[in-house]
Amino acid sequence: ILTLHEHQRVSQLQSFPQRKDIDGVGHKYHLELELEDVLDKDSTVNCTAEVLYHLGNKNIAPDVQFTLEGELKNTDEADNVFYNRIKSLEKELVAENIPDNYGNVSPEMEPIHLLAWVASGYVIWQNSTENTKFQLAQIKHVKQVKRSDEYLEFDYKILLHEMLTQEIIPWQMTVLWHPQHGVEVTRDSRQPKQASE
C-alpha cells in the first residue's frame, strides 16, 4: 500500500522493454526502470517489473510484479501534517481546477493533488491495455465527504489524458485515505464527455 507522499514516477527506462508472448494467455513485458521521487528529484530507486497483458479480455487489469532496489523515503511526518490539517477543518474541503490552467498547484493543495495522483494510478492500472497510455491531467473538482470514523474521504472528478489518442477522459473516483492504512479507491467510473466541460 502506498502512503500519500510515497510517489515515484518513471524518470527513465534503463533498457527497452522485452516482450514475451505466452500462448493462450497474453503478452508479458520485462522492464527495468529508474523511479524518481516527485517531491525530491535527487532521490531515485531502481525497479524491475513484469507486466502481463491478458489476451482478448479488455476487462482484466494487467498483472504487475515488481521489485525495488533501495529504500523509499519515509513520509510519515508529511502524511500526518496533512491528515491533521484536514481533520481540523471546520468545513469540508472543496476545490477545483488543480493544477490551474497555467500548471500551478498551490502548496496547500499539493497533498490533494498527490492523493489524486496515487488514486488515479489505480484507475489507470485497472483500465490499461497494451494500446493505452493514461496520465492524470487535472482535478476538475474535489469535495471532502464527512465521515464519523478516522478515514478521510474525497470525491474527485478528474481528467485523464490518453497520450496516444490525445483524448481527454472525465473520470469520477471516491478515495479513502488514512496515514497508517494508505489509499483506497472505493468507487470509480468513466464519465460522459460533457462532464469535462
C-alpha angles and dihedrals in degrees: 000000000000118000117221100266098036092102122157127174130187108264094176144349108240093205137006111276112263114221124207121188113220110199113243093357113065146257122314121201125199113208134186111198142175111219122205125205105241091215097043111035092189092061112087135167128195116233135187118198141179118206122190118198111197119230120253101345111098091181094071118085115229117264111245126194119176143172126204121210106209137008130301115228117265108248101176094117095051090044092052093047090054093043093051092045092054093042090053096053114117092214128032114267118257124179141154143197101031111198098028122231090279094053095255125143117191115232093246091053095046094092090049088051092047091050090053090048093053093044094046087053087065092048091048092049092049092050101038126119131173087267101053135081111182128185132178106253104175147339103239093185138354128185127182114231116220113243134181095213133068097272128098115225127196133183109214131192105194138174118230118201114216098209098199097052096025088230118154109216123195113220134181121211135173112212131195120196139177125166093236097041105039130220127325128182104211097179135010136167139171110248130215116270095254088064088074093061 
